[in-house]
């Protein structure tokens, strides 16, 4: 932040506001305190007849790698609606949200992933604009070294573990 | 947003960037796209010997009402560390996080609550700076009309339901 988004002043200091415990960007002219907080990446692992749908990323970062469909939660959305939207955008597919599966924090990147499990509607899907491919994988077919992010590896591994044990639970992880 | 926080220009338009699907604040001078996304409110319901710890808010909004300890997740934190910090700040208490309990979205306020269950360490607590009181409640003692937010009511009701059924699950809700 170089200028105050409220008054346009360049007199910003990074200091602890009165009554606060952490430094923030504060405008010396209008007094506005500018907060910065982690963002949510919401996603969904779509399931269909024992397989799961992954998308190959057509955009950076990790272009060309396979991923659980997901992206930044937008204003005005619930976490689950955002996850379903991402599946629609990246895999041109509808999902019925089953429930939360994982919360994975990346404190160094100020991001928190919320991953849901979903049921693919009618098993139909395509390749969205931000994807170069989309495919249903059996567990034995998952291209582990080509998974885009550790959040996705975490979600997939725990999904297979749970399925083998016949349980459903929510997994908490961080990097 | 009145001024570009990157270059200080007032030539901002609210328009859909190329390749995007939603309008954003875009600077006509430096081209910077300013994204705005929902914030996470992370919290924890501390449990101790069949009771649960609530804090009476000493700050607005909902000053004087009882609440599940919680607040905005900060940069650099995991969701669970943020929840434990909020309990420390609001109730001067340590908790051992048991697991996720509820994800409650407020799309009209661009907020997502993540509520954990936690075990109060040694049953000890106090009254933090942002609280005017803190108390362990039995289910029969919960002051339902004086609960600060619907996210907290949601978390408490589902906790009691689950406890009666002897199960633990994660609840998804929105308002």
Interface residues (C-beta under 8 A of the other chain):
Chain A: X1 X2 X3 X4 X5 X6 X7 X8 X10 X21 X22 X34 X35 X36 X37 X38 X39 X40 X72 X73 X74 X75 X76 X77 X78 X79 X80 X81 X89 X97 X99 X100 X103 X105 X107 X108 X110 X112 X114 X170 X172 X174
Chain B: X1 X2 X3 X4 X5 X6 X7 X8 X10 X21 X22 X34 X35 X36 X37 X38 X39 X40 X72 X73 X74 X75 X76 X77 X78 X79 X80 X81 X89 X97 X99 X100 X103 X105 X107 X108 X110 X112 X114 X170 X172 X174
